[in-house]
Amino acid sequence: HIKQGGTAVVLEQGINGDMITIYDSGSHIPLLWTHLIPATIEGKAVHNVQNAMFASGMSFAMDVELEQIRHGLRTFDTSFFQAPGRMNQYDEHPFKVILDYGHNPAAINMVCQTIDRFEISGRKICVLAAPGDRRDEDILAIADEAAGHFDHYVLKADDNRRGRDLQEVPQMLRKQLISQGVADNQIDVIADETEAVDAALSMSREGDLLLIFGDEITRCWKQIINFNSDLEDSNADKSQPVVSNVIKAMDDDIDMGDYELIKDDRGVRIARQEDND
């Protein structure tokens, strides 16, 4: 196809990594290194490399300029604000948290493969669920895909259980994980999503990676970012007040009564009061 002058988007290996490259009418057009695309998480998220290649091909076919394609790839990421529920990372705790909406075996497989590429000094913990309206074999397949990738599992149900009992899906996942060689003491069953997420956050330690397959994504994200916020607020209350070096540096003989605090559109400053006489 390429030899005949066709258009194609390919991934080429280079010294610096993998390069998304466009072939068109005999032209060879290097587009962008995959590790420079935020959504690929430095190239670890292969499924998003594939998405970037597809988006690039579609844009090129629509005559979008190359630099605009590059700009789009460089500026789109998997933050909660740009792509809620799609590999949203939070790094403000001593441990890393990733939130994803994966609800089928293929999604679980791709996310778990991505997690395997992270270099983690601690444990890998997973909050796992499956939609209640899937076939039994599909629910079991989700457990099969997750088995062996994590040190600990917290199994839950979705809020909308879609016809299943509260404990039914988590227990199906538990039995299937055990059949795949996961030890029983590596599994906790906490059917309520809010409680499961909170328990997983509480058990995570410095250097750990916590992956949460969430259903109510906004609620899960708020739990993640607000975790331990009460403790942080109490520590902030105990902090020492900031001492002004400006005031300390002033001559001790100066009578501060001669000065006033002035606030205007230029800012805030201390100035000597003018004598009105």
ABEGO torsion letter per residue (X at the ends): XAAAGBBBBBBBBBAAEBBBBBBBGGBBBBABBAAABAAAGGGABAAAAAAAAAAAAAAAAAGBBAAAAAAAAAABBABAAABBGBGBBBAABABBBBBBABABAAAAAAAAAAAAABBBABBBBBBBBBBAABBAAAAAAAAAAABGABABBBBBBBABAGGBBAAAAAAAAAAAAAAAGBBAAABBBBABAAAAAAAAAAABBBGBBBBBBBABAAAAAAAAAABGAAAAAAAAAABBBBBBAAAAABBAABBAAABBBBBBAAEBBBBBBBBAX
